[in-house]
Amino acid sequence: MLIRIVKMKFKPENLDAFLTHFEEVKWQVAQFEGCLGMELLQDNQDPSIVFTYSKWNSELDLERYRQSALFNGIWPKIKPWFDQKAQAWSLNQTFNGII
């Protein structure tokens, strides 16, 4: 299993546009073949910082998503709304103590 965390900082004036757009696409991403689920997390101190946390069967599944029409419809739309370049991490889960 692969965990993907993406940190995005939006210009404050674009945060609502992002959140609205996310509502429109969240289930398409979360139900994409190979995706085991996704969460959106928002920083407690700075709401313009958000993270997506997603689980994938494999790196190949994540790459299929990144090459998909769905991703290519989302990313170019939200990228101009960023205040900083997005950061992303792909991680292997070695322990899960969350119930």
N, C-alpha and C positions, 0 to 999 in steps of 0.2 A: 504494500500500500504506500502511496505517495501523498504527502501533505504539501499543499501549495498555499503560501501566505503572500499576499500582495498588499503593500502599504501604498496608499494614495493620499496626497494632501491636495485638497481642492481650494481654488480661490473662493473666499467666503461667498461671493455673489453667485457662484456656480454650484454650491453645495445642494440647494434645493432641486436644481435641474438634474444633478446626478442621482439624488435619492428618488426622484420621480422616474427617471429612466431605469434605475435598478429595479423598481417595482414592476416595470413592464417586462424585464428580461430574466428575473431571478430564477423562475422555475424552469425556463428553457436551459439555463446553464446548469442548475442543480440536477436536472434530469437528462443531461447530455450523456450519451453512451460512454460508460467508463467512469462517470462521476458518481461518487457515493454520497454526495451531499455538499452543501456550501452554507456558510454563514457570513453575514456582514456584521462587522464590529466597528464601533465608533469610539474614538478616544474620549475619555471622561472629562479631560481638561480642555481639549481643543476639538470641537465637533467637526472641524474641517478635515481632520485626519480620520480616514477609514481604512479598514483592512478587510480583505476577503480571505476567508479560511476555507479551503476546499480539500476534499479527500478524493483521490483517484485510484483506480485499480492498479495503474502503472504509469510510468513516464510516457509510454507510447500513447496511452489514452489522453493524457494531458496535451501532448503534442498534436494529436488529431483535433482536439478542441481548438488549440491555438492556430491551426491551419484552416479551421472551418469558416463557413459563411457567417455563422452566428458570431464568432469572435471578431471577425473582420467587419461586422456591422456595429459591434459595441465599442471596440477600442478606439477606432478613429473618431468616433463621436465624442467620447469622454476625455480623450487625451488633451484637447485644447482647454479643457476646464481645469487642468492641474495647475497648482501653484508651484510644485516641485516635480522633478522626475520621479516616477513610480519606482518602488523597490520591490523585488520579488525573491522569494526563497522557495526552493523545492527541498523537502525534508523527508527522511525515512523515519517512520515512527518506531521507536525501540521500546517504549513503555506507555501504557495508557492506564492511569489510575482513576480516571473520571468515570463515574457510574452514570 
